[in-house]
Amino acid sequence: MLKPLLPDLDCHHDSAMAQNCALLLILLLLAPAAQAREFHLRVGPTGEFPSLSSAIEHLVAQKRGPVDARINVDPGVYSGESIVLRPPDTLRSLSIAGEKAVFDGIANQATFLRLIGIVGRPTRISISGITIRRYKTAILLYGSREERARWNSDNVIRGIAFEDIGARAADSPSTAVIGLFNSRRNTIEGNTFVRVYNTTGCGAMHALYLAHFSSENSIKRNWVEQPCGDPVRLRDASDNNVAENNGFANAAHHAYFTEWFCDRRRQANCTKLSGECPPLGNVFRQDGMTARSGDPPGPVYANLSAPSTGCSPDHP
């Protein structure tokens, strides 16, 4: 059956050719299993799913993989979505896209999407073209804050309009529109952030918050209108990130980009068991200026940690 695929190989009389034939046969047998299936799903009036959460539940339930999935969202307003996604091994990639699709959290109390990826492999979730409004937090990419090896990576957040994000209740301020925790090699590009604030504790709010080993991320061509707080905060060994050509409508409290870590030698409220380390190797290019981790404070960048000799010690 396989002979037509190997017309020029003498597999029986030449030992080297026999080895090549054996290798080729293995590759041919494995190839169908390695090819990912493609899923195309649609959410909305013309689609088979009424909500994004129901489409994602369908994908997660698939038992055979690998799967490359794309979800297209019809124009319209989708209210009250709050999604927790734990990508199974069968889901190799997922793209969510929609033109004139608005996800409305209504009361600024929920999170639109929590990606839980603590398995140390790429998750490859791409979100683009939609509007997310009136959520306490829009998108969280969770890896382990304690164990560096349990990360997620290679996600894309592009061309999204974030509107009216933050906590409006007085007792529980938000810290981010987009939060990354041990999430690496992500692209955050071409997004707009408008009306980003907390009613109480507004200084704690950031358009982007990169924490706990969130390294090698690309932050480009985003626009932020934020009345208080620092737009981009980097914390705890979030290293070698690059930010360039972003725009900011209002002056930040300290700087557009700030670095910090919770140092137990100077603060009593640090909660991370394994201790924290200062961010290193980050580059910020803004308004014709370039700043790097450790540079003196200025309008582009400021280090908010007290002078330190290194990482904070572990809990005793």
QUIMOHU-V564289 format. One line per field, one symbol per residue. phi: phi as a letter, one per 20 degrees, with the letter a starting at -180 (. if undefined). psi: psi as a letter, one per 30 degrees, with the letter a starting at -180 (. if undefined). burial: # if it has 9 or more other C-alpha atoms within 8 Angstrom, else .. Layout:
phi = ???
psi = ???
burial = ???
This chain:
phi = .egffcfddefddcfffffffffffffffegffefefddcccdpgedecfbfffffgfffffddbfcdccdddfgqdddmfbddddffgfefbbddbadmddddemdldddfbdedccdmbfdledcbmddccldfceccdedffedgfddcamdccbmdeecldqedfedbfedafdddclccledcbmedccleadfcmffeecfccdclmecmedccleccdcfbndgcddblledleccbleccecfffdafccdabedffccedfdffemccffcmeccdblmdcccgnfffafebbeeefgceqffffff
psi = efeffhfgkjfffjeeeeeeeeeeeeeeefeeffkklkkjlkkaeglfkfleeeeeeeeffkfkalkkkkjkklklkjkgkjkjjjklffjelkkkkkkhkkjjfeghflkekjjjjhghlkfhkkklglkklhlekekkjkakfejefilllhlkjkhkjkkhklkflffiklflekkkjhklhlkjkglkjkhjlkekhfffkkekjjligjlhlkjkhlkkjjfllkekkkkihjlhlkkkhlkkelkleelekkklljjfffkfgkfkeglllkklgkkjjkhglkllkfllkafekkjfklklgalkllk.
burial = ..........#.....##..#..............#....####..#.########..##....###########..#..###.#.#..#################.#############..#######################..#.###################....############################.#.###########################################.#...#.###########.......#..############....###.#.#..####.#.....###...
